[in-house]
Amino acid sequence: MIGFGDLHIRRGLPHTFTNKEGKDHRYEYLKRLLKNILTGDDMYFSMGDITDIKNNIDGKILEDMIKMFGDKKTLFIEGNHDRSKDDEKYTSLIDILDMVLPNVKTVKDIYQMEIGGRIVIFTSYYATDDDIKTAIKAAVKKEKPVYVLGHWSFYNPLHKSGREILEFAKMAAQRNVTFFLGHEHNPNKITYKGEHLGYYIGCANPKVFGERQGRMLKIDNNGYSFKEYPFGEKFVKLEYGVDELKKFDNPKETYLKVYTSDINDVGLIEEKYQDKGFPHFSIPIIRRSEDVESLELDKDVKTKNTDDYIIEAIEKNEFNPDELMPIHQVIKERAQ
């Protein structure tokens, strides 16, 4: 079976994700990526956050998901973006897929299976620490390799969030338990006090600058391995005169920011990069502290933010503001 990381698929509002042809290019791109992921294996699993906006039942996305997963044996590990904690009040998109497609199952807490003599434990974002520990303890007693898959992260003191079970995980790793986790968008090895615990497999496709694409996880009779995604977008930041983007292999899949501390460079940067076909290209102006080497963002002379575009569209009556999702109602109020 093949697993894929956070996808965060959604359809954007006008002037956010829509290109000049009127198509939601980000949604179409992610849909094409997902179709390519769902090929060549008997079973698939999502590591969580396949959708981006919890509890949002989008008819078009639902229709497309039913078509794509219709004959696929699939497990959805429920992520924090897939549904709200208040599941009695809301039904998520993946819950509907579970209801209508016979080969689809949503993992709301913990689910277990065995592949090639290895015990695979699927754990959702909403599974409790105690339930995860109990499942691992029971699996270890069978003296078989154990893979723990989940949509969560271990405690990070910098973010002050995550599951505080690192000591337990260290002992579990010494008993042939390996953790494979979604939720963290950048792929990384997981180590604690010198002990290798497993991997954050990373996102299926980056959402923003600072993120990079991870790898698909394949589990079969031979154990586990990682596979590259069929394709993916890149988010690249450069400092003009210091860094250089030497290749333009896939400009349509590259989001580019070129920083400069001299506003006189703007014209030169535009001449060099603007017409290369990047879906997003901006030139932030920075100032460099004399005492600190880090760059400080001052302002962006090229781009408007999402709020600005939505407000412009409302003022031009280009779409019905009452159709905005609740998260954008505050923007609507600002425009009135």
N, C-alpha and C positions, 0 to 999 in steps of 0.2 A: 504494500500500500504506500501511497505517496501523500505527504502532508505539505501544506503551504502556509506561510505566515500571514500576518495581518494584511488585509487587502483594502479595507475601508472604502468599499465601493459605494458610490452615491451619485445622484444627478445634481448638477449645480443649478443655481438660479441664473437668470439672464445676466449677462455682463460679468460673470465670474468664471464659468467653465465653457461658455458657448463661443465657438469660433465664428469667422466671417460668413461661413456657409449656414450658420444657424444650428449646427450640430454641437452637442455636448462632447467635445473632443476628449475630455478626461474620462467620462463614463464609457465612451466607445472604446477607448484605449484599454481601460481596466477590464472591460468585458471581453475584449479580444485576448488579453493576457490570460484571463481565467479559462477561456475555451482551450487555449493551448496547454494550460496546466493539466486539464482534465482529459488527457490522452495517454494511452499506452500502459494502463494499469487496471487491475480488477477492483481496487478500492481506493478511496481518497478520504482525507480528513483535513478540516480547517483548524488551525491552531487558535482560532478566535478572531473576533472583529472582522468578519467578512463584510459586514455592513458598517456604516460610519455613524449614522444617526439613530440612536436607540429608539425603539418603538415607532419608527417612521415606516408605515406600510405604503410604499410607493408602487403603484400598479404596474408601471413599466418594468421596474426592477424585478418585481415578483414574477411577471410573465417571462422575462428573460431567464431568471434563475430556475424556474420550472422547466424551461426548455433545456437548459444546460445540465441540470442535475437529474432530469427525468429518469434516465436509465442507469445512473451512476450509483453504486453503493458508496454512501458517504456518511461520515460522522462529523458533526459540527460541535466543536468544543465552544461552549458559550463564553463570549468575552464581554467586557464591560460596555462595549459599544453595541453589542448585539441586542441587549434588552436592559430595562430598568430593574432594580431590585424588587420593585412592586409588580411582580409578574401576575398577580391576581387582577390588576387593573389593566395591564397592557399585554398584548400578544405581539411577539417579534416576528420579523420576516422569516427567520429560520424555524420558528415554531410552526408557521404555516406550511413550510416545506416538509417538515416532519409529519404534519397531519395529512397532506395530500399525496406525498410520494412514498411508496412502499419501501424503497431502499435507503431512505434518509432517516437518520436518528440524531437528535439533539442531545448533547451531554450537558445536563443542567447542574450536575454535581460531580459524580464519579461513575465511570464505566470501565469495565475490565474485559480483556480478551487475551488470547494466547496465540502467538505467531512463531513458528519454528522453534518451539521450546523456550520462548521468552515471554514473560508476562508483561503486557502493555496496559498501563493504567492511565486513563484519560481523566483529567481533572479540570473543571471549569473555573472561571474567575470567582464564582460564588460558592465553591466547595469550601468547607471550613478547614482550618489547619488540623484539627483533631481527626476529621474524616480522612484527610490525606495521609496523616501519620498511621492511622489504623489500617488503611488499605495497603500501605507499604510494608508495615510489620507483618501482616498476614501473607503477603506475597513472598517476602524474604524467607519465611519458614519453609517454602516449597523448594528452596535451594536451586532456584533457576535465575538467570539474569532478569532484571526488572528494568523496564523503561517507563519513566513517569513523564507524561506529556501534559502540558497545561498552559492556560492563558493567565499567567501571573508572573511576578518576579520575586526574588528574595529581597530581604530588607536592604535598602540602600540608605546609609546614614546621611548622604548628601540631600536626597529627596525626602527623607524621613517617611518612607512608605515601603510597602512590600511585606511579604510573609517573614515573620521572625522565627524561622525554623532552620537556620543555617547549621547549628550544632547537630540537630537531628539529621539533616541532609548529609553532613560530613560522615556521621556514623553509618548512614545508609549507603553512601558511596563506597565505604569499606566493605560492604556486604554485596557488592556487584549491582548497585542501583545507579542508573544514569538518568539525569533530568534533561528534558528537551522542552524549552519554554518559548511561548510567544509573548505578546504584550510589549516587550522591549523591541523597538524598531530597528536598532542596529545589531547585527550579528556579533556574538562574542562568546568566548569560552567562559565557563563559570568555575571559578576556583575559590576556595576558602581555606585559609591557614595551610596552604600548600597542597590541599586535596582537590583533585579534579572532580567536580560535581556533574558537569554536563555542558549544555550549550543553550544560549539564546539564539534561536534560528534566524531572527531578524524578520523584517517585513517582506511581503511579496513584491511591493513596489513602494519607493519612497513617497512621502506626502509633502515634505518641506525640505528646505535647506538644512544641512546638518545630518540628514538621514541617508543611509545607503542600503541598497537591496541585499537581502539575505540569501539563503539557499533553501531549496526544497529538501524535505527529509524523507528518505525512502527506508522502509522497514520491511524486511523479507526473511526468509529462512536462514540467510547468511548473517543477519544482524542489521546494523544500520549503516547508511551512507548518505552523503549530501550530493545534491544535483543542482546545477545552475538552472535558473529560470530561462524560459525560451527567449525572453527579451525583458527590458526594463528601462525606466527613465533614470536620469541622473540630474542632481542638483549641484551645480558647480559655482564656487565663489573664487574670484581672482583679485589680486591687487595689481593694478595697471603699472607696468614697468618693473614688476617683481616676478609675478607669475605669468605664465603664457599657456594659452589653450592651443596646443600645436595641431591637434587633429579635429576635424569636423565630421567624424564618421557618421554620427547620428544626430545632427543638430535638431531635428524635430522631436527628439526624445531627451533633449538636454535643456534644463532651465539654468540660465546664466546671469550672475551678478558680477559686474566688474567695478571694483572699488578704486577710487582715486582721491588724493588729497588736494589736487589742483583742478579747479573748475575749468581751466583752459584745456584740460585733456579730454573733456567731454566730446568735442567734435571728432577728435582722433579716434576715440573709442567707438563712437557711432559708425564712423567710416570703416572701421576694422571688423566690427561684429554685428551690426544691426541687421544687415540683409542676408545673414547666414541661415535664416529659417528657424531660429530658436522660438519656441512657443511663449517663453517669457524672458525678456531681456531688460535689465535695468542697470543704472549707473548711480549707485549711492555715493554721496560725497562724504568723506571721512576727515577727521582731524587727528593728527598724531600728537600724543602728549610728549613733551620733551624728556620727561623722566621715566615714562613707561613705554615699552615697546608695543603693547597691544593697541589695536585700532579701536577708535570710538566712533560709533555711527552718529552722524550729524543729521543729515536729511537725505531724502531720495528725490533727485530732480527729475526722474523719468516716469515714475509710476504712481498711480493712485491706489488706495487700498480698496478692499471689497466694499466697505460701507459707502465710499464715495461713488462707486459705480452703481450700487443699488439705489442710492438717493437720486442720482442723475436719471436713472431709468424711470423711477416713480414720477419725478418732475416732468418728464417728457411723455408720460402716459403710455409707455412702451409695454407695460404689462400691469396686471391687476395686483396692487399691493396687498389685497385681502387674501391672495393665494400664498403669501409668504409663510414659511414655517415659523412656529412660535419663537425659535431662537433669534429670528430676525425682526420680530415685532418692534423691538426697541429702536431699530434702525428706521423702520417705517415712521415711528413717532417723531424721530429727529427730523425727518424730511417734511413733516407737516407743519 
